[in-house]
């Protein structure tokens, strides 16, 4: 019985340590995510820009290749920094974009 208590204690400590580490790193899953519309510069590679944004914690929900627009959610605290990435013309708040047939 005492061995089981020790195991539960150790598991609890490991879980809490993992949570603390994630908070110290500012884990994107913990951050508030704001809806964003990302407009790319003319001639930008949409897939490369999407990959760069995803590496910064952005969740891409829709890719509008012909328009050079990405729609998704970004960590609220990083939006200003994301605007400085290459190929990004603008990042704005939530907008409704209607595509043909929807």
N, C-alpha and C positions, 0 to 999 in steps of 0.2 A: 504494500500500500504506500509506503514511504517513497519507493522508487517511482511510482506513478505520479505522486505529488511533485517530485523533483522534475520529472519529464514535462509535466504541465507548466511548471514554473519556467523552465528553460524555453519551452515553446512560446510562452507569453513574452518573455524577455526578448527573444529573437524577433517576434512580431512587432513589438514596440520599437525596437532598434531600427527595424526596416522602415517603419512609419516616420520616425524621427529623421532618418537619412533622407527620405523622399522629401520631407518638408524643408530640410536644409538646402537641398538641391533646387528647391522651387519646382517640384515636379509639375509638368504641364497638366496632368490629370487633376491636380488639386487647384489649379488656377481657374479664375473665372474666364470663360470663353465667350467672346463677343462675336456676333455675326458680322462678316466683312465681305465687301466686294473689292477685289483686287484688279486694277486696270494695269495692263502691261504697256511698256514702251513700244512704239511701232517697230515691227520686225523681231520682237523678242521671241525666244523659244519658250513656248508656254509650258511644255513638260519640264524643262530645266528650271524655270522659275517656280513651278509647283513643287519640285523636289527640294529646292532651296528653302521654300516656305515651310514645307513639311518637316525639314530638319530643325526648324526653329519652333516646332510645336503646333503649327497651323494644321487644321483638319480641312482638307479640300473636299468639298461636297459636289461641286459641279465645275466642269471645264468647258468653257465656250471658246473653242479654238478659233473660229472665224471672227470673233469679236475681240480676242485677246483679253478675255476676262476670266478670272477664277472667283468662285463663290465658296465660302466656307466659314470657319470659326477660328479665331485667333486668340491667344492669351491676351487679355485686356491690358496687361502691364507692358506688353512688348510691341504694340501696334506702331508706336512712333519709331522704334528701332527697325521694324520690318520695312518701313517706308524707305530706308536707306539701302536696301538690297539692290543689286544690279537688276535691270530689266523691269523694275517696279516703278510705274508712273504715279500711282496713287492707291491708297487703301482708304476706303470709306466705310461708314457704318452700313447698317442693313438697308438694302434696297430690294425691291421686288423686280426680278428680271423675268419677263415672259418670253419663252421660246415658242417657235411655231408649233401649233398643235396642242398647246397646253393652256 
